Amino acid sequence: MLLLGAAGNSGRLIAAELAARGLSVRLAGRRRGPLEDLARALSAADGATTAGVRTVEAGDAASLAGVIAGVRLVLSTIGPFARQAGPVIDACLAAGVPYVDIANEWAAVRGLLDRGDQARAHGVTLVTGAGFGPAATETLVLRLAGQMGTVPGLVRVAAAAEVAHRSDGVRQTIQESLSQGVAMTYRDGQVVREALGRGATVLTFGGAQRQMLPGPVGDLETARLASGAANVVAYIADPAAPGSGTGSWAWAEATGPDGQTFTAELRLGEGVRATAAIAAETARRVLAGARPGAWTPGQLFGAGLVTDATGAEVAVDGQPAVPGMPAGGMR
Ligand SMILES: NC(=O)c1ccc[n+]([C@@H]2O[C@H](COP(=O)([O-])OP(=O)(O)OC[C@H]3O[C@@H](n4cnc5c(N)ncnc54)[C@H](OP(=O)(O)O)[C@@H]3O)[C@@H](O)[C@H]2O)c1
């Protein structure tokens, strides 16, 4: 398989997680030196043999086609995905190769999910959002919807990641995503765009009060699809508020037609490490066989994916989740 952006902050951790799963990986990015350093480090740490190092410029269709030729799956960490994912997906469809990414911008997640017909026509599996955001809130919503046994009227989700290092890729992605000053929510089944900051609130999860605001994130789509709710809000941590320093947390709340409310939360450690485990496990499962189409990780692999990948535990209404919650997926 091919890992795009392998020498980046998330790419290096994903490469190690893939190696730990015994997968042979072609490492690709713009600069050869850091890729060769990574290949040596993987070999020294795990005895992992990589499937070579290749330079690629994702903005160049010929360069992309050359590096994708002959691989069984592409895992991309090249963001901002709203701008960079399209050409990579095009190249994967043309080559008939499955694609997985770690996008969490609303436009990127929605953009990939809108390509289901194309993906089926090419017989290719496309998966977006295989990272802490939005997979952590998705697993919570799948569990709440399964527990309620009915379609909630309103779902609210929130995520607050703690990261050891904020890379150029993350900084650029956040900047491009928030620079339009707009956030989306679903109201009565329709996307509503409002000024960023509107609907800001304080939510308590992970033992801390957090200043949150509706954000243009993929969690909005995954929460809607996982629940079927017509009204959905996905909150991000207010960039101006201080972090809580208690690890990465995801939270979800579902309100039934009778007004009864259920909540669930999940703690993960460092956010990029969690992303690496979720992305690598998603790639491993897609390689093992997944239906053509455009999917979220939870649609393909169910509520158990994130907890299986990371070892994290979910608490529903303050209690550990009941084992055997729907985790089936629809591979
Ligand atoms: N879903 C989640 O929870 C989650 C978690 C972490 C990150 N992310 C997202 O993942 C993306 C990457 O983050 P990161 O921290 O890994 O960033 P990073 O450390 O800056 O790494 C990005 C990598 O992509 C490569 N790259 C960038 N543009 C390229 C191009 N046009 N062609 C070929 N390679 C290119 C770079 O290669 P060179 O070094 O050779 O230039 C670099 O290795 C961001 O969009 C971030 O928001 C999502």
The ligand as an SDF file (V2000), in Angstrom:
LIG
                    3D

 48 52  0  0  0  0  0  0  0  0999 V2000
   -8.6220   13.5720   11.3670 N   0  0  0  0  0  0  0  0  0  0  0  0
   -7.7670   13.9000   12.3250 C   0  0  0  0  0  0  0  0  0  0  0  0
   -8.0680   13.7600   13.5050 O   0  0  0  0  0  0  0  0  0  0  0  0
   -6.4110   14.4450   11.9350 C   0  0  0  0  0  0  0  0  0  0  0  0
   -5.3380   14.2840   12.8100 C   0  0  0  0  0  0  0  0  0  0  0  0
   -4.0790   14.7810   12.4080 C   0  0  0  0  0  0  0  0  0  0  0  0
   -3.9390   15.4320   11.1830 C   0  0  0  0  0  0  0  0  0  0  0  0
   -5.0270   15.5850   10.3830 N   0  0  0  0  0  0  0  0  0  0  0  0
   -4.8960   16.2800    9.0840 C   0  0  0  0  0  0  0  0  0  0  0  0
   -3.9440   15.6060    8.2850 O   0  0  0  0  0  0  0  0  0  0  0  0
   -3.2450   16.5290    7.4620 C   0  0  0  0  0  0  0  0  0  0  0  0
   -1.7500   16.3320    7.6630 C   0  0  0  0  0  0  0  0  0  0  0  0
   -1.3870   16.6860    8.9620 O   0  0  0  0  0  0  0  0  0  0  0  0
    0.1130   16.4650    9.4590 P   0  0  0  0  0  0  0  0  0  0  0  0
    0.1690   16.9160   10.8750 O   0  0  0  0  0  0  0  0  0  0  0  0
    0.6030   15.1200    9.1370 O   0  0  0  0  0  0  0  0  0  0  0  0
    0.8760   17.5530    8.5170 O   0  0  0  0  0  0  0  0  0  0  0  0
    2.4330   17.6740    8.2180 P   0  0  0  0  0  0  0  0  0  0  0  0
    3.2530   17.2370    9.3790 O   0  0  0  0  0  0  0  0  0  0  0  0
    2.6380   19.0660    7.7100 O   0  0  0  0  0  0  0  0  0  0  0  0
    2.6930   16.6200    7.0500 O   0  0  0  0  0  0  0  0  0  0  0  0
    2.1350   16.7570    5.7680 C   0  0  0  0  0  0  0  0  0  0  0  0
    2.9130   15.8410    4.7980 C   0  0  0  0  0  0  0  0  0  0  0  0
    2.2780   15.9290    3.5260 O   0  0  0  0  0  0  0  0  0  0  0  0
    3.2540   16.1040    2.5320 C   0  0  0  0  0  0  0  0  0  0  0  0
    2.7120   16.9640    1.4840 N   0  0  0  0  0  0  0  0  0  0  0  0
    2.0790   18.1560    1.6440 C   0  0  0  0  0  0  0  0  0  0  0  0
    1.6850   18.6380    0.4410 N   0  0  0  0  0  0  0  0  0  0  0  0
    2.0810   17.7260   -0.4750 C   0  0  0  0  0  0  0  0  0  0  0  0
    1.9720   17.6520   -1.8810 C   0  0  0  0  0  0  0  0  0  0  0  0
    1.3840   18.6280   -2.5980 N   0  0  0  0  0  0  0  0  0  0  0  0
    2.4820   16.5680   -2.5170 N   0  0  0  0  0  0  0  0  0  0  0  0
    3.0920   15.5910   -1.8130 C   0  0  0  0  0  0  0  0  0  0  0  0
    3.2190   15.6000   -0.4700 N   0  0  0  0  0  0  0  0  0  0  0  0
    2.7350   16.6640    0.1860 C   0  0  0  0  0  0  0  0  0  0  0  0
    4.4340   16.7640    3.1990 C   0  0  0  0  0  0  0  0  0  0  0  0
    5.5890   16.3020    2.5140 O   0  0  0  0  0  0  0  0  0  0  0  0
    6.9950   17.0710    2.6060 P   0  0  0  0  0  0  0  0  0  0  0  0
    7.3910   17.0410    4.0340 O   0  0  0  0  0  0  0  0  0  0  0  0
    7.8930   16.2520    1.7600 O   0  0  0  0  0  0  0  0  0  0  0  0
    6.7310   18.4500    2.1080 O   0  0  0  0  0  0  0  0  0  0  0  0
    4.3470   16.2400    4.6410 C   0  0  0  0  0  0  0  0  0  0  0  0
    5.1470   15.0950    4.7880 O   0  0  0  0  0  0  0  0  0  0  0  0
   -3.7760   17.9020    7.8420 C   0  0  0  0  0  0  0  0  0  0  0  0
   -4.7870   18.2800    6.9370 O   0  0  0  0  0  0  0  0  0  0  0  0
   -4.3730   17.6950    9.2230 C   0  0  0  0  0  0  0  0  0  0  0  0
   -5.3840   18.6270    9.5310 O   0  0  0  0  0  0  0  0  0  0  0  0
   -6.2550   15.0880   10.7190 C   0  0  0  0  0  0  0  0  0  0  0  0
  1  2  1  0
  2  3  2  0
  2  4  1  0
  4  5  1  0
  4 48  2  0
  5  6  2  0
  6  7  1  0
  7  8  2  0
  8  9  1  0
  8 48  1  0
  9 10  1  0
  9 46  1  0
 10 11  1  0
 11 12  1  0
 11 44  1  0
 12 13  1  0
 13 14  1  0
 14 15  2  0
 14 16  1  0
 14 17  1  0
 17 18  1  0
 18 19  2  0
 18 20  1  0
 18 21  1  0
 21 22  1  0
 22 23  1  0
 23 24  1  0
 23 42  1  0
 24 25  1  0
 25 26  1  0
 25 36  1  0
 26 27  1  0
 26 35  1  0
 27 28  2  0
 28 29  1  0
 29 30  1  0
 29 35  2  0
 30 31  1  0
 30 32  2  0
 32 33  1  0
 33 34  2  0
 34 35  1  0
 36 37  1  0
 36 42  1  0
 37 38  1  0
 38 39  2  0
 38 40  1  0
 38 41  1  0
 42 43  1  0
 44 45  1  0
 44 46  1  0
 46 47  1  0
M  CHG  2   8   1  16  -1
M  END
$$$$
